Amino acid sequence: MKQRVRETIDRCVRELLLAAGDEAAPPVVQLEAPRQAEHGDFACNAAMVLTKRLKRPPRAIKSAGAPASMMRP
């Protein structure tokens, strides 16, 4: 399951960058178990690492999140 989540996140990161006109290699995104189990199964720093490249605050990046990509297998 973790591999599938990682692939989906990587695809979303690439799509967000391409939509912003950024064709450079995507940054490395961390995917790990959160410190507190009640925070879910996984924690990801994608919004934080994309902030500088997309010139947007992390919350705006998180909410943009590429929902169409999440629905594709």
SULMO-V700319 format. One line per field, one symbol per residue. phi: phi as a letter, one per 30 degrees, with the letter a starting at -180 (. if undefined). burial: + if it has 16 or more other ideal C-beta (glycine too) atoms within 10 Angstrom, else -. Layout:
# SULMO-V700319
phi = ???
burial = ???
This chain:
# SULMO-V700319
phi = .ddddedddeddddddddddiccdedddcdbadddceddjdbbbceddddeddchbdeddddddghddddddd
burial = -------+++-++++++--------+--+--------------+-++-++--++-+----+--+-+--+----
